[in-house]
Amino acid sequence: MASCPFCGGNLSRRRTSDKTSYLETINLKVGMPTVEEAREKLKLKLDSARHRKLQAVKLIHGYGSTGKGGAIKISIHSSISKMKRDKYIKGFIPGEKFGSIYPETELFTGKNPFLKNDSDYNKKNEGITIVIL
């Protein structure tokens, strides 16, 4: 898998019609950050992804299995909800709803079919979120 030369994130190339699409993975829990550090990293990484005209990113935020209640996930979802309201992103799909049985997911995968090739598709992974840019 290729790495982004700017942020070191993983890039997956998928062919869709006549253009190449990328889904970059951004791991927000590397280094055991505080909630605020994870939010700052999110903003920087999304700015970079938008600048590079990526269509989507996969956030790895964890889900609180260590007994801390998923504070990073809760905070990240709050941040990206605000970003959606502000039209900074087109939308997002929580990992637990990233699958073919969810109509809201199908709206995004219809326009971004490469998302269906992701290893977490249909896995109900609570530790990730897909962000549509």
GIFENWO-V685732 format. One line per field, one symbol per residue. ss: DSSP state (H for helix, E for strand, - for the rest). phi: phi as a letter, one per 20 degrees, with the letter a starting at -180 (. if undefined). burial: I if it has 9 or more other ideal C-beta (glycine too) atoms within 8 Angstrom, else O. Layout:
# GIFENWO-V685732
ss=???
phi=???
burial=???
This chain:
# GIFENWO-V685732
ss=-EE------EEEEEEE--EEEEEEEEE-------HHHHHHHHHHHHHHHHH----EEEEE----------HHHHHHHHHHHHHHH-----EEEEHHH-----HHHHHHHHH-HHHHH----------EEEEE-
phi=.edffednfeddececldcedcceedeedfnlffgffffffgffffgfffgemfebcdedcmcnfenenmgfgfffffffffffgemfcerbcfgfdeafedgfffgfffecffffeffefmdlefecbedee
burial=OOOIOOIOIIIIOIOIOOOOIIIIIIOIIOOOIOIOOIIOIIIIIIOIIIOIOIIIIIIIIIOIOOOOOIIIIIIIIOIIIOIIOOOOIOOIIIIOIIIIOIOOIIOIIOOIIIIOOIOIIOIIIIIIIIIII
